[in-house]
Amino acid sequence: MKTEDDPLDPDPPAAQRESLAAIRYLERVVPAAAPMQGIVLRYGSFYGPGVSDAFVALVRKRRLPVIGDGAGIWSFLHIRDAAAATVAALEHGRPGVYNVVDDEPARVREWLPFLAQAVGAKPPRRIPVWLGRLAAGEVAVAAMTQIRGSSNARAKRELGWQPAWPSWRQGFSGGLAAAEPVRGAA
């Protein structure tokens, strides 16, 4: 799992290289021109009421396949946990970077079929990498096969934050409905 101290991907897909170059430029130029301090929250993939509706619709229509071996590791975050972490950062955070994700990063081949089952859909299709590149592009293939999950240890330790939905398993099973009760955060 990636921590806040791990470098960004040194060789991202072509469609993301311009963004990486811009980030590196800012990291190099801004501190020299105007030293700044702030808090950066790196959120996981959001889900929850009103946030994941389009994503879930793709799963229900079987339009979100597992590409290749599905070895990409995703980190998720319920939208209400994102709000709680943001408040914790404002109240307790020191300048720095914090990964705000749940406790259980997961491979696509694990979480996508689970999500399909949780929303009453058929299992996702599986397609080879070459077809994924044609249909969705290199960034989607990288997300499905190569990315690594993130650790939330620093956010939990330094912000005093705990996700109410510590696992995407719990969140997908009970945290997608709009009428869910509000759960407290530590």
N, C-alpha and C positions, 0 to 999 in steps of 0.2 A: 504494500500500500504506500502511496505517496504521502509524504508529510509536507508541511509548509516550506521546509528547507530544501526539498528536491527541486532540481531545475526543471524548467518547462521543456517540453519535447524538443530536442535539438533538430529534428528532421521531421516536421509535421507534413501531412499531405499538402500538395501544391496549393490548394484553395485556402489553406490556413497560414501560409508562409508570410504573406503581407502583414497579417495581424501580428505574428511573432516578431517580425522586423520592427513594427511600430512599438510594441511593448519593449523590446530591447533598446530602441532609440530613447524612449521615455526614461527607462532605467538609467541610461548613460547620461543624458543631457539634463533632465529635470533636477536631480539632486545637486548638480554643480551650479545650476542657474538660480535655483530657489529651493533650498532644503525644506522639505515638508515632512510632517509626521501625520500619520493617520492610521485608521483601522481599515483593513481590507478583509471582507468576508467572501470566501470562495464557496458558494453554495453548490450542493449536489443537484442532481436532476429532480426538479420539483414534481410533486404530485399532490393531489387533494382536490377538494370541491372547487369546481370552476377552473382549475389549473390544468388538469390532465384530461379534460373531456375529449379534446381532439385526438390525443394520443390513444386513449382508450377506444375511441371510435375506429381508429386504424386497426387496433388489435381485434376488435369485434368483427371487422370486415376481412380479417386475415390479410391485411395489407402491410403488416410489419413482420417480415420474416426474420428468422435467425440466418445470418449470413456466414458462410464458411463454418468454422468450428465453434462460433459463438463464444470465443474465449475472452472477448473484451470484458473488462470488469468495471461495472458502473457503481457509483455511489448515489444513493437517493436521499431525498429529504421531503418530509411532509411540509406543506406550505405553512401550517401553524407552528411547526418546529422552527422554520426559518424566521418567522416573526418573533418567537421567543428568544432565539439566538441573537437577533438584531437588538432587541431590548437589553439582553444581557451584555452585549458588546457596548452599548451606549452607557450602561450603568457601571460596568466593571472592567471594560476593556482597556488595555494599554496599547499604544501604537504597535502595529504589527499585522501579520497575515494569519488568518484563522480559516481552516477548512471546516465548513458547517455541513455535515453529512450525518446519516444515521450510523449505527454501530456495525453494520453488516454489508460491506461491498459484495457484489455478486456478479458472476459471469452471466452474459446474455442468455446462454443456453439454459441457465437455471431460472432467472427471474422472468423472462418473457413467457415461457409456458405457464409458470405460476400465475402471472398476471392474467393470462388468457382464461385460465380456470377460475380465478377469482371473480372475473366479470362475466362468466357464463359463456365464453367464446370457445370455438374449436381451437385445438393446439395450433401454434403458428407454423407456417410453412418453413421449409429449410431450402436455401438456395446456395449454389456455389459462389465463391468470391468473384469469379469473372462476370457472372450475371448480376451480382450486387453492384459491381463497378458500373456496368452498363445502365442499370435501373436507377441507382441512387447516388453513385459517385464515390470517389475515393475517401472523402470524409466519413460518409456513412459506413463504408467498409472498415475503416480504422476504428470507428466507434464500436462496431460489432465484433471486431477481432483482436484489437491491439491495446486499447486504453487500459489504464490501471485505476483501481479504486483509490480512495483517499482515506486517511486516518483523521478522526475527529478528536484525538487525545488532547491536543493543545486547547481547542475550544472548550472542551469539558473541564479541563484542569484550570485554565486561566480565566475563563468567563463564568465558571460555576454553572454551566448550562448542561442540561440533560435532555435528550430528545424524548418527547412523550411517546413517539412511535420509534423505538430503538431499532426496529428491523423493518425493512420493506415488506417482509412476509406479513407482519401484523398490520402494517399500513395498507397494503393492497387488499387484505381481507376485510379490514374494518375502517380504513381511513379515506376511502374514496367517495363515500356517500355525502351528499350535500347536507343531510339532516343529522350528521353525526354530532354527538355532544362535544363541547369544548373540553379538552383535556389540559390539565395544568402542566406547567413546566417547573423544573426545580429552580 
